[in-house]
Amino acid sequence: MRLLYRILTAGVVATGCVAILGQAQDSAAPKPENPPPAKVEADSFFSGSVTELSSVKITVSKVVLGRPAVKHMFVITHETRIEGKLKNRVRVTVKFVTGDEGDVATVILVRSTQRGK
């Protein structure tokens, strides 16, 4: 008799749990009618030394200890803002966006060099 009572009690508790969990899952995740707008990609940055420079493109190389050098080429447009005197072998930080013609530099910031005291 006790065994039958325990089995019935366990069955009722299990059925109640399943019913509660089923209702919670249905109400917890409402379906959105319109999908969320596409994510706008954040601005990207790349820092390193200028290795090649022309009026329409700039190549910047970054060297990290224990890894191979990484070169990145950016397109320079009439909208690109250049802050500082741009020449070969200077340290720069490039803010860029990726477009149809490749990575387009929006801002090129020439890093100041520190002279020995």
Number of C-alpha atoms within 10 A of each C-alpha: 5 7 8 9 10 11 10 12 12 12 12 11 11 12 12 12 11 11 11 11 11 11 10 11 10 10 9 8 8 8 9 7 6 6 7 7 6 6 6 6 8 8 10 12 13 16 19 21 20 23 18 14 17 11 9 10 15 22 17 24 19 17 13 9 6 6 8 9 10 11 15 15 18 22 19 22 13 8 10 15 14 15 12 12 10 17 16 14 14 16 21 22 17 22 20 22 17 14 8 6 8 12 18 22 25 19 18 22 17 20 17 11 8 6 5 4 3
